[in-house]
Amino acid sequence: MDEVLARVYITKSDGSKEKFDFEKVRESLRNAGADEELTEEVIRRIENRIHDEITTEELKMMITTVLRRLNREVAQKYIENHS
């Protein structure tokens, strides 16, 4: 999976593209209060759904959906951090 993701680009809200980086997702989750276990569970649940040119909005919705199922408090903080 890492080889595939190495060639995946995310489309940002301004239309620019950058290489997808799970470390940015991890940092964002930690900033919302997720511990290591929750962070890795979210990653595990979304990693197979990441595709080339996924938008930041699609990614945020995917993460939010998973977080709401696992930890509503962290989900709310994640939403606040990304509004």
C-alpha positions in Angstrom: 0.0 0.0 0.0 2.9 2.4 0.8 4.1 2.1 -2.8 0.7 3.0 -4.2 0.3 6.0 -1.8 3.8 7.2 -2.8 2.2 8.1 -6.2 -1.0 9.6 -4.8 -1.6 13.3 -4.9 -4.2 15.2 -2.9 -6.1 18.1 -4.5 -6.2 21.1 -2.2 -9.1 23.5 -2.0 -7.2 26.1 -4.1 -6.8 23.4 -6.8 -3.1 22.8 -6.2 -1.8 19.3 -5.8 0.6 17.8 -3.4 1.8 14.3 -2.5 -0.5 12.5 0.0 1.2 12.1 3.3 -0.3 10.0 6.2 2.0 11.9 8.6 -0.1 15.0 8.0 -3.2 13.0 8.8 -1.6 11.7 12.0 -0.6 15.2 13.1 -4.0 16.5 12.4 -5.6 13.7 14.5 -3.1 14.3 17.3 -4.0 18.0 17.3 -7.6 17.0 17.8 -6.7 15.0 20.8 -6.5 11.5 19.4 -4.1 9.1 21.1 -1.8 6.8 19.1 -4.3 3.9 19.2 -7.2 6.0 17.8 -4.9 7.7 15.2 -3.8 4.3 13.8 -7.3 2.9 13.8 -8.5 5.9 11.8 -5.6 5.4 9.4 -6.3 1.7 9.1 -10.0 2.4 8.2 -9.3 5.0 5.6 -6.1 3.8 3.9 -7.8 1.6 1.3 -10.1 4.4 0.3 -7.4 6.9 -0.5 -7.1 7.5 -4.3 -5.2 9.8 -6.6 -6.5 13.3 -6.7 -8.7 12.8 -3.6 -9.7 16.3 -2.4 -9.0 17.7 1.0 -12.8 17.9 1.5 -13.3 14.2 0.7 -10.5 13.3 3.0 -11.8 15.4 5.9 -15.3 13.9 5.5 -13.8 10.4 5.4 -11.9 11.1 8.6 -14.8 12.8 10.3 -17.1 9.9 9.6 -14.7 7.4 11.1 -14.0 9.6 14.1 -17.7 10.0 14.8 -18.0 6.2 15.1 -14.9 5.9 17.3 -14.8 9.0 19.5 -17.3 11.8 19.2 -15.2 14.2 21.3 -12.2 13.9 19.1 -14.4 14.2 16.0 -15.8 17.5 17.3 -12.4 18.9 17.9 -11.2 17.7 14.5 -14.2 19.5 12.9 -13.4 22.6 14.8 -9.8 22.5 13.8 -10.8 22.2 10.1 -13.6 24.8 9.8 
